[in-house]
Amino acid sequence: MSMKMTCLAAIWVATSAASASAADAESAYESGRFAEALAQFEERGLEGDVQSQELVGMMYLVGPALCGEQVAADPACAARWFRAAELNGSTTSQFVLAHMYKSGVGVPVNAARAEALLAEATGSNATAARLITARR
């Protein structure tokens, strides 16, 4: 088979494979198959599923504490997934990213970015913003 045909066949296989369903990913997660669940949530996250983006972020943020040895902690990767979810409107990810920027976990310390994310997350709720910033 020519190289061109091999490449076309590989592309066809990759694009014809059914994407992971939410139920499959959740089932893998609930049964402790965390590496499998992570791969499926990543696939769904790449398709724009915000909840999957958040879950992938959390799995990479806490790694072994949540998933045992199946998923290594990777705070920088977690930050990228939380950023994707934040760009898709996730308030939860705004809060998590704000704390990551405040403490320098997975991202450089950036107090201004942390404040901006908290302001976005709390919106016009000035009381919530004051309570959050007061606790620091």
Order of alpha helices (4+ residues) and beta strands (2+ residues): alpha-alpha-alpha-alpha-alpha-alpha-alpha-alpha-alpha
